[in-house]
């Protein structure tokens, strides 16, 4: 089973930070396509460390130091996602994501590089619920 861990960053005013996946498959998708910054980790790895690593890789900044475990959800594709809540702020105009390489267009023989995250935005909880992958929206119910 694949596992991912990520950080749900919340401003003191209540908005939450979501990221939109980069690459051509996600370019025209919006509702239900957004996610918390997250990434896979292996059996035996510390999910909190994985969440911190992925936050840095996808946003280009260190996450806040204090986390609250929000538990796990299982997405429709079977992947288990564990989330950690952190309170803080981030200027989304400064986000710099790591990249991945894939053949694009398909069967063209050409390799292209894409950002893992093409943008990050702050949303109120109602809007975030619409934007988030449906399984991940359960994390919003776990906010205090």
C-alpha positions as CSV (number, residue, x, y, z in Angstrom):
1,X,0.0,0.0,0.0
2,X,1.3,3.5,-0.9
3,X,1.5,6.0,2.0
4,X,1.9,9.8,1.9
5,X,2.3,12.3,4.6
6,X,1.7,16.1,4.4
7,X,1.2,19.3,6.3
8,X,-2.1,21.2,6.5
9,X,-0.9,24.7,7.1
10,X,-3.5,27.0,8.7
11,X,-3.2,30.8,9.2
12,X,-4.3,32.1,12.6
13,X,-7.2,33.7,10.7
14,X,-8.4,30.3,9.6
15,X,-7.5,29.9,5.9
16,X,-5.7,26.8,4.9
17,X,-2.9,26.4,2.3
18,X,-3.5,24.0,-0.6
19,X,-1.3,23.1,-3.6
20,X,-2.3,22.3,-7.1
21,X,-0.3,19.4,-8.8
22,X,1.9,20.3,-11.7
23,X,2.2,18.6,-15.0
24,X,0.0,18.2,-18.0
25,X,-2.6,15.8,-16.5
26,X,-3.6,18.3,-13.9
27,X,-3.4,21.5,-16.0
28,X,-7.2,21.9,-16.5
29,X,-8.4,20.2,-13.3
30,X,-9.5,22.3,-10.4
31,X,-12.4,21.1,-8.1
32,X,-11.2,18.0,-6.3
33,X,-7.7,18.2,-7.7
34,X,-6.0,20.3,-5.0
35,X,-4.1,18.7,-2.1
36,X,-2.2,19.5,1.0
37,X,1.6,19.5,0.3
38,X,2.5,15.8,0.7
39,X,4.5,13.0,-0.6
40,X,5.1,9.3,-0.3
41,X,7.1,7.6,2.4
42,X,8.3,4.0,2.9
43,X,7.3,1.4,5.5
44,X,9.3,2.1,8.6
45,X,9.9,5.8,7.8
46,X,8.7,8.5,10.2
47,X,5.6,10.1,8.6
48,X,6.2,13.4,10.4
49,X,9.7,13.6,8.9
50,X,8.3,12.8,5.5
51,X,5.7,15.5,5.8
52,X,8.4,18.0,6.7
53,X,10.5,16.9,3.8
54,X,7.7,17.1,1.3
55,X,6.6,20.6,2.5
56,X,10.1,21.8,1.9
57,X,10.4,20.1,-1.5
58,X,7.0,21.3,-2.8
59,X,7.0,24.8,-1.4
60,X,10.7,25.7,-1.0
61,X,10.4,26.7,2.6
62,X,10.7,25.0,5.9
63,X,7.4,24.1,7.7
64,X,6.6,25.4,11.2
65,X,8.2,23.5,14.0
66,X,5.1,22.4,15.9
67,X,2.7,19.8,14.4
68,X,-0.6,18.3,15.5
69,X,-1.4,14.8,14.1
70,X,-4.7,14.9,12.2
71,X,-4.6,11.1,11.5
72,X,-5.1,9.3,8.2
73,X,-7.6,9.0,5.4
74,X,-7.7,6.5,2.5
75,X,-8.1,8.0,-1.0
76,X,-10.2,6.3,-3.7
77,X,-7.0,5.1,-5.3
78,X,-6.1,3.2,-2.1
79,X,-3.3,5.5,-1.0
80,X,-3.3,6.3,2.7
81,X,-2.6,9.9,3.5
82,X,-1.5,11.1,7.0
83,X,-1.8,14.8,7.8
84,X,-0.2,17.1,10.3
85,X,-1.6,20.5,11.2
86,X,0.7,23.4,11.6
87,X,-0.1,27.1,12.2
88,X,1.7,29.7,10.2
89,X,1.8,31.9,7.1
90,X,3.5,31.7,3.8
91,X,3.7,34.1,0.8
92,X,2.4,32.0,-2.1
93,X,4.1,34.2,-4.6
94,X,7.5,32.9,-3.4
95,X,6.7,29.1,-3.7
96,X,9.3,27.2,-5.6
97,X,8.6,23.5,-6.2
98,X,10.9,20.7,-7.1
99,X,10.4,19.1,-10.5
100,X,9.8,15.8,-12.2
101,X,10.6,14.6,-15.7
102,X,8.2,12.6,-17.9
103,X,7.8,11.8,-21.6
104,X,5.5,14.6,-23.0
105,X,3.6,14.4,-25.3
106,X,3.0,10.7,-24.8
107,X,4.9,8.4,-27.1
108,X,6.8,11.4,-28.5
109,X,10.2,10.3,-27.2
110,X,10.7,13.8,-25.8
111,X,11.3,14.3,-22.1
112,X,9.9,17.4,-20.4
113,X,10.3,18.8,-16.9
114,X,7.3,19.9,-14.8
115,X,7.0,21.3,-11.3
116,X,5.5,18.9,-8.7
117,X,3.3,21.8,-7.6
118,X,2.3,24.5,-10.1
119,X,0.8,26.9,-7.5
120,X,-0.2,27.2,-3.9
121,X,-3.2,29.3,-2.6
122,X,-4.9,30.1,0.6
123,X,-8.6,29.2,0.9
124,X,-11.3,29.5,3.5
125,X,-12.4,26.1,4.8
126,X,-15.7,26.1,2.7
127,X,-13.8,26.7,-0.5
128,X,-11.0,24.3,0.5
129,X,-13.5,21.5,0.9
130,X,-14.5,22.0,-2.8
131,X,-11.0,22.2,-4.1
132,X,-9.5,19.3,-2.1
133,X,-9.3,15.7,-3.1
134,X,-12.5,14.4,-1.6
135,X,-10.8,12.1,0.9
136,X,-8.5,14.8,2.1
137,X,-11.4,17.1,2.8
138,X,-12.0,14.9,5.9
139,X,-8.9,16.6,7.5
140,X,-10.9,19.9,7.5
141,X,-13.4,18.2,9.8
142,X,-10.6,17.5,12.3
143,X,-9.6,21.1,12.8
144,X,-10.3,22.5,16.2
